[in-house]
């Protein structure tokens, strides 16, 4: 395994409303975003996990659990594995997650948060990730002091939903997928204009479309919108914004 590597499986969702199925990927993406900020930790990207699941005979909507999940994690050379579940009863929910050592298969820690749905959902993900950090080794501490990730950059559950759906559309590839993803990001930004990562992803898509001749969009406005929110962005997004400003805008 690669030291510091971590794979986050899609979250098992026990939810009476079918329209909440997006939480399976959505919660996993939020956890990736938060834990991916941790110094010394490398979180396996969603597209790499999707390819590994496909090779194992699964899709993202029916991902494995238990020993099979550990086998997929080993194929990705991950050191740690996170699995989780989301259960809702009426307007209350419980979100649970486990940290598993891939080599031994042993559970190294559990975390659980509860709250009112949907009002408390995003705060609960922040809290869950802080709890998980205690089970992820010395990488979660910087300079001997406790380290905290930047909190999720939107407080809108609906904006998060559009963002996650955009990532799924983009993963399908092609011009149609990119254009649909861009439209979904626009919907997210209508709901929350301060959702910086949505601007960053929109700029990435527009830059890619222009480079490959799929229309002639201008990524500069999205880059500049994200730049105005730079202090609130996680490190990865900050680096992308600065790079885009240097190579595309200036």
N, C-alpha and C positions, 0 to 999 in steps of 0.2 A: 504493500500500500504506500501511497504518497503521503508523507507526513503532513498533518494538518488538513487533509482532504475530507470532505463531508458531503454526503448525498442526502437529500430530503425527499422522501417518497410522497406521492400524492396522499392527501389526508382522507381517511375513511369518513364519509359523511352519512350519518343516520339522521335524516331530515325529512319531515313529512311533506314539505313543499318542493315539488320537482324543479321549480325555478331557482332553487338554491343549490343546484348541482354544481354551479360554478365554484362553490367554496372548496371543492375537492382540489382543484388546481390553484384556486385563489389563495387559500390559506397556506399551501405549500410555497407559493411564490412569495408571499409576505415573509414567511420564515426564512426563505433563502435570502431575501433582500436584507433582513435584519442581521442574520448571522454572517452573511457575506462581508459585512463591514469589519468583522473581528480581525485584529492584527494576527498575521500568521496562519489564517484559516482560508482554505480554498474550497468554495462551495461548487459542486458540480452543476453546470448550467442545465437548464430544462431541456434543451434540444439534445444534449448528450444523454441525459437520462431517458428521454423518449426513444432514442435509437437503441439503447441497451434493453429497454422494456420490449421493444418490437423484436429484437433478436431472441429474447426469452419467450416470445409468444404472447405477450401482453400488450395492451394499449394503455394510454394514460388514464382512461376512465375505469380500468379494471386492473390496476396495479397489484402486485403480489404483496404478501405479508410474511412474517416469520422467516424461516430458513431460506425461502425463495427470494425474498427481498434482500437478505444478506448475500445471496449468490449474485444477484444483479449488482449490488454494491461492490463486491469483490471484482467483478468484471470491469468496473470503472476505477479500480485501484483506490477505492475510498477507505479511509481509516475508520471513520465513524458513520453511523447511519441514524437518521431520525425518522421515526414513524409516528403517526398521530391519528386521532379520531375526534370528530365533532358530533355532539349529540344535542338536539334541541327538543324541549318540551314546552309547548305553548310559547311564551315570550322569554323563556330562560334557556341558556345554553351552557354546555361544558366543553372545553377544549383541552385535550390531553395529548402529551407527547412523551416519547421515550428516546433516550440516547443509547445506542447499541454499539459495542466494540465489534467491528466486522470480523476481525481475525478469530476472536474467541466465541462470538455470538452471545456474549453476556450483556445484559442490560446494566448500564453504568449510572443511570439516573432517570427519574420521571419528573414531569412537571404538569400541573393542572391549573386552569383558570376557569372562572365562571362569571356570568354576567347576564345582562338583559339584552335580548336580540331585537334590533340590530345596533342599538345605541352604544353598547359597550364593546362591540366586537373588535374594533381596531386597537383600542386601549388594551384589550385582553391579549392581543397578539404581541404587543410591545412587552407586556408583563411576562408572558410565557417565554419569550426569547431571553429576557434577563435571567429567568430561572434556569433555562437550559445552559446558559453560559457557565454556570457553576460546575457543570458536568462535562465540559469540553476541554479541560486541561489548561495549561499555562498560557495558551494563546489568547485566552480571554482576559488576560491582565497585561497591561502595558506599563513598563517602568516600575513594577512592583505595586502599582495602585489599581484599584478596581476600575474597570473600563466599561463604558456604556455606549451602545450604538446610538446613532441619531434615530429618533423615533420615526415611525412611518410618516411619510410626508403629505398624506391627506387624511382628513378625518371623515371623509365621505365614503360610506360603504358602496354606494352606487357608482361613484367615480372609480373606486377600486375594481368593481365588477367590469366596467367598460375596459379598464386597463388590462386586466387579465384576459378578457376575451380578445383584445387586440393582439396580445402576445400569441394566443392560439391561432388566430388568423394569419399572422405573420409567419408562424412556423410552417404553415401549409405551403408557403413559397409562391412564387409567381407574382405577376403584376396585380391580378385581382385580389390576392391575399393581402398584398401591401396596401392597396388602395382602401380595402375594407378596414384594415387595421388603423390606417390613418383617420378614417371617418369615426371609428370608435374612440380613438384618442381625443378627437375634437369634442365628442360628447362628454368625455371625462373632464375636459378642461372647461366646458360650459358649466358643469356642476361645481368644479373647484379650480378656478384660475391659478391658484397657488400650488397646484400639483406638479411640481418641477419635473419629476421623472417622466411624466407624460409628454412634456415638451421635449425632453431629451430624446425619448424614443421616437417622437414625431420627426425630429430633426434627422435622426439616423435613417428613418424610412425615406424621407424626402431626398437626402443625400444619395442613398442607394438607387432610388428611382431615377434621379437625374444622371447618375453615373452610367446606368445601363440603358438609358434612352427611353425609359417608361414615363413619358411626359417631361416637362421641364419645371418642376416645382422649385421654389426658393426656400431652402432650409434656414436662411438667416433669421427671419422673424421668430421661429421657434427657438433657435439658439439664444437669441437676445432675451426672449422671455424667460428662459431657464437661467441665463446669466444674472438676471435681476434677483433670482432666488438662491444664488450660489451658496450663501452661508447656511441655508437650511438643508442642502443636499448632502447625501452620503458621499464618501470619498470617490467612489467609482464614477458617479454622475458628475461630480465636480471636475474630475480629470477629463471626461468626455466633453464637457462644455468648454473647458479651456482649449482642448485640442481643436474642437470645431471652430471656435472663435479664431484661432491662429490660422487654420488651413482653409476654412470656408469663407468666413466673414471678412477678416482682414486681408 
